[in-house]
Amino acid sequence: MNKARTSLFIAVMVVLVASACLVAQPASTSVSASPTAAKQPTQPKPAIVPSAAPTVTQFNPTAAPSVTTTAFPSITPLPPPTATATETPYGYQPSSTPTIALTQGSETPDPVDGATDDWGSDTRCTLIGKSPKDWTELQPGATARVSWELLNSGARTWQANQVWLIYIDGPRLAMNGTNRLGMNWDVKVGNSTNTPSISILVPKVPGHYRSVWGLRLVKSGHVFCTFTVKITVPNPAQVP
């Protein structure tokens, strides 16, 4: 009886061990690889077709090259610059002869009358009046006295004996060759004065005569103001 049990036990154990071995075997070993998947036929490589040879243009040295020209855009000129007004003093210029209308009362202002040639200077003057008036008729060979009324419009006193009344240009009308007279009094800024009077000899030839005089500083010789004397000598035939 014990042997029978022992034999049965051994048989059961063998069966169990065999079953355990079958279960423990990996699944990959139970599936055989497909012979088709393992041996895929080699695909032939595509044939290389050579590209077409580039077209070569033969150079012709005698043929003129084809050039496409583009018209240059037109340029609009800039407008002329706008003139800027500047103050230019009317100084005396002996080389120029101003145009003077000879009809009494209709002439344009003489640029020399009351002109200051240096606006940066502190010594200046302004013409207020004159005697005789412009283009006064004086008889040939007669004598007359001329003077000017001037305003000290600068920033400096005209000191006595430091300013001269001088002849500058034009016909020499002053008698005895006088060309300089001293001003022996002070003229303060803002005050006016009459210059020393000069005696003139009226020419005997009919016509219009214009002489230029001015004020000059004694020390520096600077002429800081100019003015004129203008007279008319009538034709004797026109004198009533």
PyMOL commands that set and color helices and strands:
alter all, ss='L'
color gray80, all
select helices_A, chain A and resi 2-24+27-29+35-38+175-177+236-238
alter helices_A, ss='H'
color red, helices_A
select strands_A, chain A and resi 125-131+136-137+143-152+163-169+180-183+192-194+198-201+207-217+223-233
alter strands_A, ss='S'
color yellow, strands_A
deselect
rebuild
show_as cartoon
